[in-house]
Amino acid sequence: MTDAVSASPEFRPLLHFTPPKGWMNDPNGLVHHAGQYHLFYQYYPHDTVWGPMHWGHASSGDLVHWTHRPVALTPDEHGMCFSGSAVVDWQHAFVPECEITTAPRKAECGTLRADMITPLVAFFTRHVPGGSPERDHQSQAMAASRDGGRSWQMRDAAILDNPGLQDFRDPKVFWHAESEHWVMILTEGQELGIYRTQGGADWEKVSVFGAEYGAHDELAWECPDLFPLPVDGRGGADHQSGAESLEERWVLMVGVQRGGPARGSGTQVFIGDFDGIRFTPHQAPETVTWFDQGADCYAAQSWSDHPGERLVIGWMSNWLYAHETPTGDWRGAMTIPRALSLARDEGGKGYELRQTIPDRVRDSAMALDALVVPRKPAPGSVLELGEAEAALAEFRLDLAPGAAVVLRPFGDDSLIYRLEGLDSSLAVTVERTAPRDLGGDPYGDPCVNDSAALSEHFPHRTQYHLPAGPRIACQLLRDRCSAELFIDDGRLVITELAFPNEALPMTLSVEQGEVGLGAVSGRHW
């Protein structure tokens, strides 16, 4: 929910974050500070297609109600402001105590109070199109805020110069307590470079990762993130909490632009160990694990400096058709924030990343829905799971082998999830159709959905298999133009955009076999 000020067509979400107007893609600079969740994002306020990148800014106290803030970073003579990250500079490692202030430094620095707000520091890529005859030029830059993110000062000089790479961007910076260094991980084409420093601009390259691991395509990896999670528990606290876990592993996420699970962009995950210098994955090089199996979750990033569970949000779109979605004077939305946990897999030798909707988001619902459904619905039954535009249905499925149900988040065939129980696994099929004629665009385009990219790439049919028992816990969240399905306590998550002609009640249809249904509840916003 945002305090959007521009005119909004029917598809602007009620619950998910959207820009006030213009274009939005990657989440940037996620940081928790003074009780506020800060969300920065790649932003072009002057059109609904990608353009010279700014950093848009919003903040929230609960991850649900967002307040738009002034644009944080604006392109200048040094280049555009590409993706990056932000931290609380609690050590003053990057911003000396007197350096960032609106008062004249020489006159006032000596009288600054020691309890002034701890600075926020943003790390981002400066991109200069055509900066050299051979390539666009990219280097790493820094900006700082001494007033809680309300205003920012960008450093003119780069903090990390380009070593001669075409793709050298998207820095993620975090504190690694064990090695007592700040670490930066960024994309260097088909691999990631890992750098470290004890402060300032003295970054040393210590390792690389990825050239022989996971999914690759002809384009560069993007938007890496790296963080620890305790096994069989929630958390992953930053330095403030001091919490200890008996077992901890590191999660590395990185975006693939064209080889995602449903074609186009997607975010892959590696689980392993990190010693402050090298990341060592636990999976084989050929193993590919996706953060989200749907078509519309990309560039996922986690909040830094959050004292509790590890929270992540992603861009809810896909580069194959992102410029042509029929959303009027704004384009781009974020996924629902997600809380992550890490557990042993069923064999006890590997690890599984699990995602769930944070309790603070669930509990923000304006009402609970009394859903009355039979415990053993017969084949052919069609059950309503909620009719609000932004609604969450939670339920437990018991599927005998061969039993199948069909979920329709919008009550029609614009998007279908089919779940079928097998002997020792669950088969999940997703089918999505292209938007139908929406009657034209009130902002000028007479037929916004009549585009080659949307017609070609938006429809898809994908199938997944999840090792699982017969009892499956599910969460189905829909908003005006999206659905997110969390299956088996978040072991499998599928995020999809959809643009139905009319939002009908969410339904669950029993297609075949013996189906049990329990723990059914609904919420809406």
Secondary structure, 3 states (H helix, E strand, C coil): CECCCCCCCCCCCCCCCCCCCEEEEEEEEEEEECCEEEEEEEEECCCCCCCCCEEEEEEECCCCCEEEEEEEECCECCEEEEEEEEEECCCCCCCCCCCCCCCCHHHHHHHCCCCCCCCEEEEEEEEECCCCCCCCEEEEEEEEECCCCCCCEECCCCCECCCCCCCCEEEEEEEECCCCEEEEEEECCCCEEEEEECCCCCCEEEEEECCCCCCCCCCCCEEEEEEEEEECEECCCCCCCCCCCCCEEEEEEEEECCECCCCECEEEEEEEEECCCCEEECCCCCCCCECCCCCCCEEEEECECCCCCEEEEEECCCCCCHHHCCCCCEECCECCCEEEEEEECCCCCCEEEEEECCHHHHCCCCEEECCCCCCCCCCCCEEEEECCCCEEEEEEEEECCCCEEEEECCCCCCEEEEEEECCCEEEEEEEECCCCCCCCCCCCCCCCCCCHHHHHHCCEEEEEEEECCCEEEEEEEEECCEEEEEECCCCEEEEEECCCCCCCCEEEEEEECCEEEEEEEEEEC
